[in-house]
């Protein structure tokens, strides 16, 4: 076999398609291997660059192949797709990965450690349980409305609503029994969420940078932990704007002919992280409106005079992301940053 300079590998549960090229960019390897055969193949191969599409198991295989001496580069699926020549099959995907890796301007996904993946799993479980709780709360409200029982808005009103239903003897026995089952499920979900949030807070208290980020108005401990868990090395971003663009908080650019046309935010990147920053910014905007901008910066007060509250919240989330990037890169504290000339407060 000729000397291979790089390999693109399309992964799946049990089948792995390889595409390798030599120094003349000619294909010299097209092979489909099983899970066990793939590991044995790379154990015998000299150190080489391998491209894998970023997916659920890509970080695991990246760590395995790195331990064998190879250099693994993960590429986001949307960046690989333009290099697929025609059709959709494993061989075409592996060839596209091999081609995409050779581009000098290609962006790669940093390889995550087992500890980083465990932290992301914690955040994912918490998000799933919160969705389940919201779904259950809406179900309880819907069934209660069918019997003429309503409650004010807010998740904190659900338990009181269930207590009212349990004490209402005018309802059929079967109805109260079914609501009791809902109440039990709701209490279990609430307990599991509190348990996971306790783990998130413990992680937050053990991370010095997360504690610094939590001091930014609108971030808080949960938002700070999310920023630290989901953000790769902050030094990979050239600026705070690049970091905000990675989250999806910058306007969509559709300019041509020298005319700048900016649209809505791109909503690229991680949805949970972006929504958390927007929710935190919305809380800051709501407080500023209630207090007539008493503790808000002049930038935010002027923004609220020109823009609707929702637009102002998104703009503030963009600014919070930039400040967070600055703190992560510089190691400074938020209050200390505000004392620097030219720095703007939230």
C-alpha positions in Angstrom: 0.0 0.0 0.0 1.3 3.5 -0.9 2.0 6.0 1.8 -1.2 7.5 3.1 -1.2 11.1 4.3 -4.7 11.4 5.6 -7.9 9.4 6.0 -11.6 10.3 6.1 -13.7 7.9 8.2 -17.4 7.7 8.1 -18.6 6.1 11.3 -21.7 4.2 12.3 -22.7 1.7 15.0 -20.9 -1.3 13.5 -19.6 -0.3 10.0 -16.7 2.1 9.3 -15.9 3.4 5.8 -12.4 4.6 5.1 -11.1 6.8 2.3 -7.4 7.6 2.2 -5.2 9.6 -0.2 -1.4 9.8 -0.9 0.8 12.8 -1.2 -0.4 13.3 -4.8 -4.0 13.5 -3.5 -4.8 10.2 -5.3 -7.2 7.8 -3.6 -5.2 4.7 -2.4 -7.5 3.4 0.3 -11.2 2.6 0.0 -12.2 0.0 2.6 -15.2 -0.9 4.8 -14.4 -2.4 8.2 -16.3 -3.7 11.1 -15.9 -2.2 14.6 -13.2 -4.7 15.7 -11.4 -4.6 12.3 -11.2 -0.8 12.4 -9.3 -0.7 15.7 -6.9 -3.4 14.6 -6.3 -1.6 11.3 -5.3 1.7 13.0 -3.2 -0.1 15.6 -0.9 -1.3 12.7 -1.0 2.0 10.8 1.8 4.6 11.4 0.6 8.0 12.9 -1.7 9.8 10.5 -4.3 12.5 10.3 -7.9 11.2 10.5 -11.1 13.2 9.9 -14.4 12.1 11.5 -17.7 13.8 11.3 -18.7 15.3 14.7 -21.5 13.2 16.1 -22.5 11.3 19.2 -19.7 8.8 19.3 -17.1 10.8 17.4 -15.4 12.1 20.6 -15.0 8.5 21.9 -13.4 7.3 18.7 -11.3 10.4 18.7 -9.9 9.6 22.1 -9.3 5.9 21.1 -7.5 6.8 17.9 -5.5 9.6 19.7 -4.2 7.0 22.2 -2.9 5.0 19.2 -0.8 8.0 18.1 -3.0 9.4 15.4 -4.1 13.0 15.0 -7.9 13.2 14.9 -9.9 16.1 13.6 -13.6 16.4 14.0 -15.6 18.4 11.4 -19.2 19.6 11.8 -21.6 17.9 9.4 -22.7 21.1 7.7 -19.1 21.8 6.8 -18.7 18.4 5.2 -21.8 18.4 3.1 -20.5 20.8 0.4 -17.8 18.3 -0.4 -20.1 15.4 -1.1 -20.0 15.0 -4.9 -23.2 13.2 -5.6 -25.6 10.9 -3.8 -25.5 9.9 -0.2 -23.6 6.8 0.9 -20.8 5.9 3.3 -18.1 5.9 0.6 -19.1 9.4 -0.6 -19.2 10.7 3.0 -15.7 9.3 3.8 -14.3 10.9 0.6 -15.9 14.2 1.5 -14.4 14.1 5.0 -11.0 13.4 3.5 -11.4 16.4 1.1 -12.8 18.8 3.7 -9.9 18.1 6.1 -7.4 19.3 3.5 -8.9 22.8 3.2 -6.6 25.4 4.9 -9.6 27.4 6.2 -11.6 24.4 7.6 -12.9 24.8 11.1 -12.6 21.8 13.4 -14.5 20.7 16.5 -12.3 20.4 19.6 -12.1 16.9 21.0 -13.9 16.5 24.4 -12.6 14.6 27.3 -14.8 12.1 29.3 -15.2 14.7 32.1 -16.4 17.3 29.6 -18.9 14.8 28.1 -20.1 13.9 31.6 -20.8 17.6 32.3 -22.7 18.0 29.1 -24.7 14.8 29.9 -25.7 16.5 33.2 -26.9 19.6 31.4 -28.8 17.5 28.9 -30.6 15.4 31.5 -31.6 18.6 33.4 -33.0 20.1 30.1 -35.0 16.9 29.4 -36.5 16.7 32.9 -37.5 20.4 32.6 -39.3 19.7 29.3 -41.0 16.8 30.9 -42.1 18.9 33.8 -43.5 21.6 31.6 -45.4 19.0 29.5 -46.8 17.5 32.6 -47.8 20.9 34.1 -49.6 21.8 30.9 -51.4 18.4 30.9 -52.5 19.0 34.5 -53.8 22.5 33.7 -55.7 21.2 30.7 -57.4 18.4 32.6 -58.2 20.7 35.5 -59.8 23.2 33.1 -62.2 20.5 31.9 -63.6 20.4 35.4 -63.7 24.2 35.7 -60.6 24.5 37.9 -58.0 27.1 36.9 -54.8 28.5 38.4 -52.6 31.6 37.8 -49.6 31.4 35.5 -46.4 30.0 36.8 -44.8 26.6 37.6 -45.0 27.4 41.3 -48.9 27.3 41.1 -49.1 23.7 40.0 -48.7 22.1 43.5 -51.3 24.4 44.9 -53.6 23.5 42.0 -53.1 19.8 42.8 -53.8 20.3 46.5 -57.1 22.1 45.6 -58.1 19.2 43.4 -57.3 16.6 46.0 -59.4 18.5 48.6 -62.4 19.0 46.3 -64.8 16.2 47.2 -67.3 17.3 44.5 -65.1 15.8 41.9 -65.5 12.1 40.9 -63.4 9.6 42.8 -61.7 8.4 39.6 -60.8 12.0 38.7 -59.1 12.6 42.0 -57.2 9.3 41.8 -55.8 10.2 38.4 -54.8 13.7 39.5 -53.1 12.0 42.5 -51.0 10.0 40.0 -50.1 13.3 38.2 -49.2 14.8 41.5 -46.9 11.9 42.3 -45.2 12.1 38.9 -44.8 15.9 39.2 -43.2 15.5 42.7 -40.8 12.9 41.4 -39.8 15.1 38.4 -39.3 18.1 40.7 -37.1 16.0 43.0 -35.0 14.8 40.2 -34.5 18.3 38.8 -33.5 19.6 42.2 -31.0 16.8 42.5 -29.4 17.5 39.2 -29.4 21.3 39.9 -27.5 20.5 43.1 -24.9 18.7 41.0 -24.7 21.6 38.6 -24.2 24.0 41.6 -21.5 21.8 43.0 -19.7 21.8 39.6 -20.1 25.6 39.5 -18.6 26.1 42.9 -15.6 24.0 42.0 -14.9 26.0 38.9 -13.2 29.4 39.4 -14.0 30.8 35.9 -17.7 29.8 36.3 -17.9 31.7 39.5 -16.5 34.8 37.8 -19.0 34.5 34.9 -21.9 34.2 37.4 -21.3 37.8 38.4 -22.4 39.1 35.0 -26.0 40.4 35.3 -28.3 38.0 33.5 -26.0 35.0 33.7 -26.2 33.5 37.2 -24.8 30.1 38.4 -26.7 27.9 35.9 -25.9 30.2 32.9 -22.2 30.4 34.0 -22.0 26.6 34.2 -23.6 26.2 30.8 -21.1 28.7 29.3 -18.2 26.7 30.7 -19.5 23.3 29.9 -20.6 24.0 26.3 -17.9 26.4 25.2 -14.7 24.9 23.7 -11.4 26.6 24.3 -12.3 30.4 24.2 -9.0 31.2 22.7 -10.2 29.5 19.4 -12.4 32.6 18.9 -10.7 35.7 17.4 -13.1 38.1 19.2 -16.2 38.4 21.4 -18.2 38.9 18.2 -17.0 35.6 16.8 -18.0 33.9 20.1 -21.5 35.6 19.9 -21.8 34.4 16.3 -20.9 30.9 17.3 -23.8 31.0 19.7 -26.1 32.4 17.0 -26.7 35.9 18.5 -25.4 38.0 15.6 -27.5 39.3 12.7 -27.7 37.2 9.5 -25.7 38.8 6.8 -27.2 38.9 3.3 -25.1 41.7 1.7 -24.3 42.1 -2.0 -23.2 44.8 -4.4 -21.7 46.9 -1.6 -25.0 47.1 0.2 -25.2 45.8 3.7 -28.3 43.9 4.6 -28.6 42.5 8.1 -31.5 40.4 9.2 -32.6 38.4 12.2 -30.1 36.5 14.4 -28.8 33.4 12.8 -29.8 31.0 15.6 -26.7 28.9 14.9 -24.9 27.0 17.5 -26.3 25.5 20.7 -30.0 26.2 21.3 -29.9 25.6 25.1 -27.0 28.0 25.6 -28.5 30.7 23.4 -31.9 30.5 25.0 -30.4 30.6 28.5 -28.5 33.9 27.7 -31.7 35.4 26.1 -33.8 34.4 29.1 -31.2 36.0 31.5 -31.1 39.1 29.4 -34.9 39.3 29.3 -34.9 39.3 33.2 -32.4 42.2 33.2 -34.5 44.1 30.7 -37.7 43.5 32.7 -36.0 44.7 35.9 -34.7 47.8 34.1 -38.2 48.6 32.8 -39.8 48.1 36.2 -37.3 50.5 37.9 -37.2 53.0 35.0 -33.6 52.2 34.3 -32.5 53.1 37.8 -29.6 50.5 38.0 -29.2 49.9 34.3 -26.4 51.3 32.1 -26.9 54.3 29.8 -26.4 51.9 26.9 -29.4 49.7 28.0 -31.6 52.7 28.8 -31.0 54.2 25.3 -31.6 50.9 23.7 -35.0 50.5 25.4 -36.0 53.9 24.2 -35.3 52.9 20.6 -36.2 49.1 20.5 -38.9 46.8 21.7 -38.1 44.9 24.9 -37.6 41.6 23.1 -35.2 43.0 20.6 -33.3 44.8 23.4 -33.1 41.4 25.3 -31.5 39.7 22.3 -29.0 42.6 21.8 -28.2 42.4 25.5 -27.7 38.6 25.3 -25.2 39.4 22.4 -23.4 41.8 24.7 -23.4 39.3 27.6 -21.8 36.7 25.4 -19.0 39.1 24.4 -18.3 40.0 28.0 -18.3 36.3 29.0 -15.7 35.6 26.3 -13.6 38.5 27.5 -13.6 37.2 31.1 -12.9 33.6 30.0 -9.9 34.7 27.9 -8.4 37.4 30.2 -9.1 35.8 33.6 -10.5 39.1 34.9 -13.4 39.7 37.2 -16.6 41.5 36.0 -16.4 44.4 38.4 -12.7 44.9 37.6 -13.5 44.9 34.0 -16.1 47.7 34.5 -13.4 49.9 36.0 -11.3 49.8 32.8 -11.5 52.8 30.4 -13.9 52.2 27.6 -15.6 49.2 29.2 -19.4 49.3 29.1 -21.6 47.9 31.9 -24.6 45.8 31.2 
